[in-house]
Amino acid sequence: MRTLLVTGPGGSGRTTVAAATALAAARSGHRTLVLSADRTDTLGVVLGGTDAHPGLTARRLAPDDRFRDDLAALQDRAASALDLLGAERLDTEELTPLPGAEELALLRALRDAAGGRDAAYDTVVVDLPPAPKALAVLALPEQLRRYLRRLLPPERQAARALRPMLGRLAGVPMPAAWLYETAARWEDDLAATQAVIEAPTTTVRLVAEPGPAGADALDAAVTGLALQGLRADLLVANRLLPDASTDTWLAALSAQQHKTLAEWETAHDHVARVRHLGHDPRGADDLTALGLPPAPAPAEAPVPVQWPVTAAPAGEESHAYVWHIPLPGVVREELGLIRRGDELVVTAGPFRRIVALPSALRRCTVAGAGLRDGELRVRFAPDPGLWPQER
């Protein structure tokens, strides 16, 4: 199954591109699902209805009901703790979704696409929020798993048998088994979602309108994707104006677009040109006229961004290993690097990621780092106190 995540700067036409991509996939014979968590049914309006093609299923997620059910279930399971604190229960009718409910619904849908009822589809197209928020959503499963491991370490569950005795000694109830069971269930769900995001068959399609603002937003999105280990399989240059126009105002805008477009086609492997139709695309005929390609077959999917560890070049005795972290578009002034225990905190512009060190590097110290040709190279030297000594 192919999963295409469509995002880009706000107002760049992400939903239109997602709908056109899904329609093209369905017309090429793929059983296709297109997902959106937009509170307004923009996707349905662009498609001109949910029956744009027999092989296409359009689904707008409604997180409200699921949010209420989840919170009500949590209250029921935490009843003893809430009673101890004297907390007043919330009625289901008064619950409204918190910010982020739509994004969580998208993550749940991605998980279902891998192993649930949506696994019957060949292609899943996801209409993500604008790029900065989309990148935060895609990073969420990894971040939440890290928080869970810190707050409720799995090894502490081994002390479950002692909790009743400790509770009697302390005079207060200790965390119940359901807390760890819930954490384990969340861990499984988050791991499944993260696996879909990081799968080789999952790629991102970036949508941007050529111009200075679009170029800046695109550069930031590419850096954020690389930091998350993701790569765009296609850049969609959207709403291109006609090349020749007698109107000097339109001609100037077109020239500006084509200047940016030439830079994009030099910097990116795959760029799709989508012309401006002169109106907002509505319905299958308009979406087909955009000429967007369907998703490639899984065998044609690009290799995910890798962070390889290599041996240091001969003659460089100050370190033994180099960790290569691709960060296209980042400049030295926007780069941050901190070693914290067995983790590395990498900051690239507005984005940050905390990653676990590969096992070999955990027994090393950071010997230095450098940025070259869009790649951060972190040098490691063996720690004599942790590395096995030769005899």
C-alpha positions as CSV (number, residue, x, y, z in Angstrom):
1,M,0.0,0.0,0.0
2,R,1.2,3.5,-0.9
3,T,0.6,6.4,1.5
4,L,0.9,9.9,0.2
5,L,1.0,12.8,2.7
6,V,0.1,16.1,1.0
7,T,1.2,19.3,2.6
8,G,2.6,22.7,1.9
9,P,2.3,26.4,2.9
10,G,-1.2,27.6,3.9
11,G,-3.3,28.6,0.9
12,S,-1.1,26.8,-1.6
13,G,-3.9,24.4,-2.8
14,R,-3.1,21.3,-0.7
15,T,-6.6,20.0,-0.6
16,T,-7.0,20.4,-4.4
17,V,-3.7,18.6,-5.1
18,A,-4.7,15.8,-2.6
19,A,-8.0,15.4,-4.4
20,A,-6.5,15.4,-7.9
21,T,-3.8,12.9,-6.8
22,A,-6.4,10.6,-5.3
23,L,-8.6,10.8,-8.4
24,A,-5.6,10.1,-10.7
25,A,-4.7,7.1,-8.6
26,A,-8.3,5.7,-8.7
27,R,-8.5,6.2,-12.5
28,S,-5.3,4.3,-12.9
29,G,-6.9,1.3,-11.2
30,H,-5.8,1.7,-7.6
31,R,-8.3,1.3,-4.8
32,T,-7.9,4.7,-3.3
33,L,-8.8,6.4,0.0
34,V,-8.4,10.1,0.5
35,L,-8.6,11.5,4.1
36,S,-9.1,14.9,5.5
37,A,-9.7,16.2,9.0
38,D,-10.8,19.7,7.9
39,R,-13.8,20.9,9.9
40,T,-15.4,22.2,6.8
41,D,-15.9,19.7,4.0
42,T,-13.4,21.4,1.6
43,L,-12.4,18.0,0.2
44,G,-16.0,17.1,-0.8
45,V,-16.5,20.5,-2.4
46,V,-13.3,20.1,-4.5
47,L,-14.2,16.6,-5.6
48,G,-17.7,17.7,-6.4
49,G,-19.2,15.0,-4.2
50,T,-18.1,11.7,-2.8
51,D,-18.8,9.7,-5.9
52,A,-16.2,11.3,-8.2
53,H,-15.0,7.9,-9.3
54,P,-16.0,4.3,-8.4
55,G,-12.6,3.4,-7.2
56,L,-12.2,6.5,-4.9
57,T,-13.4,6.7,-1.3
58,A,-13.3,10.2,0.3
59,R,-13.6,10.4,4.0
60,R,-13.7,13.5,6.2
61,L,-12.8,12.6,9.7
62,A,-15.0,13.8,12.5
63,P,-13.0,13.7,15.7
64,D,-15.7,15.1,18.0
65,D,-17.5,11.9,18.8
66,R,-14.3,9.9,19.3
67,F,-12.9,12.6,21.5
68,R,-16.0,12.5,23.8
69,D,-16.0,8.6,23.9
70,D,-12.3,8.5,24.7
71,L,-12.5,11.1,27.5
72,A,-15.6,9.5,29.0
73,A,-13.9,6.1,29.0
74,L,-10.9,7.6,30.7
75,Q,-13.1,9.1,33.4
76,D,-14.7,5.7,34.1
77,R,-11.3,3.9,34.4
78,A,-9.9,6.6,36.6
79,A,-13.0,6.8,38.8
80,S,-11.2,5.9,42.1
81,A,-8.4,8.4,41.6
82,L,-10.9,11.2,40.7
83,D,-13.0,10.4,43.7
84,L,-9.9,10.5,45.9
85,L,-9.2,14.0,44.6
86,G,-12.8,15.1,44.9
87,A,-13.0,15.8,41.2
88,E,-16.4,16.4,39.6
89,R,-17.1,14.3,36.5
90,L,-17.6,16.0,33.1
91,D,-20.8,15.1,31.3
92,T,-20.4,13.8,27.7
93,E,-22.7,16.6,26.4
94,E,-20.5,19.3,27.7
95,L,-17.3,18.0,26.1
96,T,-15.9,19.8,23.1
97,P,-12.7,18.7,21.3
98,L,-9.5,20.3,22.4
99,P,-7.1,21.8,19.8
100,G,-5.2,19.1,18.0
101,A,-8.2,16.6,18.0
102,E,-8.2,16.7,14.2
103,E,-4.6,15.9,13.9
104,L,-4.9,13.0,16.3
105,A,-7.8,11.7,14.2
106,L,-5.5,11.8,11.2
107,L,-2.8,9.8,13.0
108,R,-5.4,7.2,14.1
109,A,-6.6,7.0,10.5
110,L,-3.0,6.4,9.4
111,R,-2.7,3.5,11.8
112,D,-6.0,2.0,10.6
113,A,-4.8,2.3,7.0
114,A,-1.9,-0.1,7.9
115,G,-3.7,-2.8,9.8
116,G,-7.4,-2.0,10.1
117,R,-10.3,-1.8,7.7
118,D,-8.5,0.6,5.4
119,A,-5.8,-1.9,4.7
120,A,-7.9,-3.1,1.7
121,Y,-6.8,0.1,-0.2
122,D,-3.9,0.3,-2.6
123,T,-3.3,4.0,-2.1
124,V,-4.1,6.3,0.8
125,V,-3.8,10.1,0.2
126,V,-3.9,12.3,3.3
127,D,-4.7,16.0,3.1
128,L,-2.5,17.3,5.9
129,P,-2.6,20.7,7.6
130,P,-0.2,23.4,6.4
131,A,3.5,22.4,6.5
132,P,4.6,23.6,10.0
133,K,1.6,22.0,11.7
134,A,1.9,18.9,9.5
135,L,5.5,18.4,10.5
136,A,4.5,18.7,14.1
137,V,1.8,16.1,13.6
138,L,4.1,13.7,11.9
139,A,6.6,14.0,14.7
140,L,4.0,13.5,17.4
141,P,4.0,9.6,17.6
142,E,7.8,9.5,18.2
143,Q,7.6,12.3,20.8
144,L,4.7,10.8,22.7
145,R,6.4,7.4,22.8
146,R,9.4,9.0,24.4
147,Y,7.3,10.8,27.0
148,L,5.5,7.6,27.9
149,R,8.8,5.7,28.3
150,R,10.0,8.5,30.6
151,L,6.8,8.9,32.7
152,L,5.9,5.2,32.8
153,P,9.0,3.1,32.1
154,P,8.1,-0.5,31.2
155,E,10.5,-1.9,33.8
156,R,8.5,-0.3,36.6
157,Q,5.6,-2.6,35.8
158,A,7.7,-5.4,37.4
159,A,6.9,-3.8,40.7
160,R,3.1,-4.1,40.2
161,A,2.8,-6.8,42.9
162,L,4.3,-4.4,45.5
163,R,1.8,-1.6,44.9
164,P,-1.0,-2.8,47.1
165,M,1.4,-3.1,50.1
166,L,3.0,0.3,49.3
167,G,-0.5,1.8,49.1
168,R,-1.3,0.5,52.6
169,L,1.9,1.8,54.0
170,A,1.5,5.2,52.4
171,G,-2.1,5.5,53.2
172,V,-3.0,6.4,49.6
173,P,-3.9,4.3,46.6
174,M,-0.9,3.6,44.3
175,P,-1.2,3.7,40.5
176,A,-3.6,1.0,39.3
177,A,-2.7,-1.7,36.8
178,W,-5.0,-0.1,34.3
179,L,-2.6,2.9,34.1
180,Y,0.2,0.7,32.8
181,E,-2.2,-1.3,30.6
182,T,-3.4,2.0,29.1
183,A,0.2,3.2,28.5
184,A,1.1,-0.2,26.9
185,R,-2.0,0.2,24.6
186,W,-1.0,3.7,23.7
187,E,2.6,2.6,23.0
188,D,1.3,-0.1,20.6
189,D,-1.0,2.4,18.8
190,L,1.7,5.1,18.5
191,A,4.3,2.5,17.4
192,A,1.9,1.4,14.6
193,T,1.3,5.0,13.5
194,Q,5.0,5.8,13.5
195,A,5.7,2.7,11.5
196,V,3.3,3.9,8.8
197,I,4.9,7.4,8.7
198,E,8.4,5.9,8.4
199,A,7.6,3.1,6.0
200,P,9.4,3.1,2.6
201,T,6.0,3.2,0.9
202,T,5.1,6.5,2.6
203,T,6.2,9.7,1.0
204,V,5.3,13.4,1.1
205,R,4.1,15.6,-1.7
206,L,4.8,19.2,-1.2
207,V,2.6,21.8,-2.7
208,A,3.7,25.4,-3.2
209,E,3.0,28.4,-5.4
210,P,6.2,29.6,-7.0
211,G,7.4,32.9,-5.7
212,P,9.6,34.3,-2.9
213,A,7.1,33.5,-0.1
214,G,6.5,30.0,-1.5
215,A,10.3,29.4,-1.9
216,D,11.0,30.3,1.8
217,A,8.2,28.1,3.1
218,L,9.3,25.3,0.9
219,D,12.9,25.4,2.1
220,A,11.8,25.3,5.7
221,A,9.5,22.3,4.9
222,V,12.2,20.4,3.2
223,T,14.5,20.9,6.2
224,G,11.8,19.8,8.6
225,L,11.0,16.7,6.6
226,A,14.7,15.7,6.5
227,L,15.0,16.1,10.2
228,Q,12.1,13.7,10.6
229,G,13.7,11.2,8.2
230,L,11.1,11.9,5.5
231,R,11.5,12.9,1.8
232,A,9.2,14.5,-0.7
233,D,8.7,12.3,-3.8
234,L,7.2,15.2,-5.7
235,L,7.1,19.0,-5.5
236,V,3.9,20.4,-7.0
237,A,4.4,23.9,-8.4
238,N,0.8,25.0,-8.3
239,R,-1.2,27.7,-10.0
240,L,1.3,28.6,-12.8
241,L,0.2,31.6,-14.8
242,P,0.4,31.6,-18.6
243,D,3.8,32.3,-20.1
244,A,2.7,35.0,-22.5
245,S,0.4,37.8,-21.6
246,T,-0.2,41.2,-22.9
247,D,-1.1,42.4,-19.4
248,T,2.1,43.8,-17.9
249,W,1.0,43.0,-14.4
250,L,0.3,39.3,-15.2
251,A,3.5,39.1,-17.2
252,A,5.6,40.3,-14.2
253,L,3.9,37.7,-11.9
254,S,4.5,35.0,-14.5
255,A,8.2,35.9,-14.8
256,Q,8.6,35.8,-11.1
257,Q,6.9,32.4,-10.9
258,H,9.1,30.9,-13.7
259,K,12.3,32.3,-12.1
260,T,11.4,30.4,-8.9
261,L,10.3,27.4,-10.9
262,A,13.7,27.2,-12.6
263,E,15.4,27.2,-9.2
264,W,13.1,24.4,-7.9
265,E,13.7,22.2,-11.0
266,T,17.5,22.5,-10.4
267,A,17.3,21.7,-6.7
268,H,14.6,19.0,-6.7
269,D,14.5,15.7,-8.6
270,H,10.8,15.7,-9.4
271,V,8.7,18.8,-10.0
272,A,5.2,18.8,-11.4
273,R,3.9,21.9,-13.1
274,V,0.2,22.6,-12.5
275,R,-1.3,25.5,-14.4
276,H,-3.8,28.0,-13.1
277,L,-7.2,27.1,-14.5
278,G,-8.5,30.7,-14.1
279,H,-10.9,29.5,-11.4
280,D,-10.9,27.3,-8.3
281,P,-11.0,23.7,-9.4
282,R,-14.3,22.0,-8.7
283,G,-15.3,18.5,-9.8
284,A,-13.6,15.6,-11.5
285,D,-13.2,17.3,-14.9
286,D,-11.3,20.3,-13.3
287,L,-9.1,17.9,-11.2
288,T,-8.3,15.9,-14.3
289,A,-7.3,19.0,-16.2
290,L,-4.6,19.7,-13.6
291,G,-2.7,16.8,-15.0
292,L,-1.3,15.5,-11.7
293,P,0.4,12.1,-11.8
294,P,-1.0,9.2,-9.6
295,A,1.1,7.6,-6.9
296,P,3.9,5.4,-8.3
297,A,3.9,1.7,-7.6
298,P,5.5,0.7,-4.3
299,A,8.6,-0.6,-6.1
300,E,9.1,2.9,-7.5
301,A,9.0,4.6,-4.1
302,P,12.1,6.5,-3.2
303,V,14.4,5.2,-0.5
304,P,13.6,7.0,2.8
305,V,16.2,9.4,4.2
306,Q,18.9,7.5,6.0
307,W,21.2,8.6,8.8
308,P,24.1,6.3,8.2
309,V,27.1,5.7,10.6
310,T,30.4,5.3,8.8
311,A,34.0,4.7,9.9
312,A,36.2,7.7,10.0
313,P,38.5,8.2,7.0
314,A,42.0,6.8,7.3
315,G,44.4,9.2,9.0
316,E,41.8,11.0,11.1
317,E,42.8,9.7,14.6
318,S,40.6,12.2,16.5
319,H,37.5,10.1,16.0
320,A,36.4,6.7,14.9
321,Y,32.8,7.1,13.6
322,V,30.9,9.7,11.7
323,W,27.1,10.0,11.9
324,H,25.7,11.6,8.7
325,I,22.5,13.5,9.2
326,P,21.0,15.0,5.9
327,L,19.7,18.5,6.6
328,P,19.2,20.2,3.2
329,G,18.6,23.9,3.3
330,V,19.7,24.5,6.9
331,V,22.4,27.1,7.6
332,R,25.0,27.0,10.3
333,E,23.4,29.8,12.4
334,E,20.1,27.8,12.6
335,L,21.8,24.6,13.7
336,G,21.9,23.2,17.2
337,L,23.4,20.0,18.6
338,I,23.3,18.7,22.2
339,R,24.3,15.3,23.6
340,R,22.0,14.2,26.5
341,G,22.9,10.7,27.7
342,D,22.1,8.2,25.0
343,E,20.2,10.8,22.9
344,L,21.1,13.6,20.5
345,V,19.0,16.8,20.4
346,V,19.2,18.2,16.9
347,T,17.7,21.7,16.1
348,A,17.4,22.9,12.6
349,G,15.7,26.3,12.3
350,P,12.3,26.1,14.0
351,F,12.4,22.3,14.1
352,R,13.8,20.0,16.8
353,R,14.1,16.3,17.1
354,I,15.5,14.1,19.9
355,V,16.8,10.8,18.6
356,A,18.4,7.8,20.3
357,L,22.0,7.2,19.5
358,P,22.9,4.0,17.6
359,S,24.2,1.3,20.0
360,A,27.8,1.7,19.0
361,L,27.8,5.5,19.5
362,R,26.4,5.3,23.0
363,R,29.8,4.2,24.1
364,C,31.5,7.2,22.4
365,T,31.9,10.8,23.1
366,V,31.2,13.6,20.6
367,A,34.5,14.7,19.1
368,G,33.0,17.4,16.9
369,A,30.6,18.2,14.2
370,G,30.4,20.1,10.9
371,L,27.9,21.1,8.2
372,R,28.9,20.4,4.6
373,D,26.8,20.2,1.5
374,G,23.5,20.1,3.4
375,E,24.7,17.3,5.7
376,L,25.5,17.4,9.3
377,R,28.4,15.2,10.2
378,V,28.8,14.4,13.8
379,R,32.1,12.8,14.8
380,F,32.4,10.3,17.7
381,A,35.4,8.9,19.5
382,P,35.3,5.8,21.7
383,D,35.0,6.5,25.4
384,P,37.9,4.6,27.1
385,G,35.8,4.1,30.2
386,L,33.0,2.3,28.3
387,W,34.8,0.7,25.2
388,P,36.3,-2.8,25.6
389,Q,40.0,-2.6,26.0
390,E,42.3,-4.6,23.8
391,R,44.7,-7.0,25.4
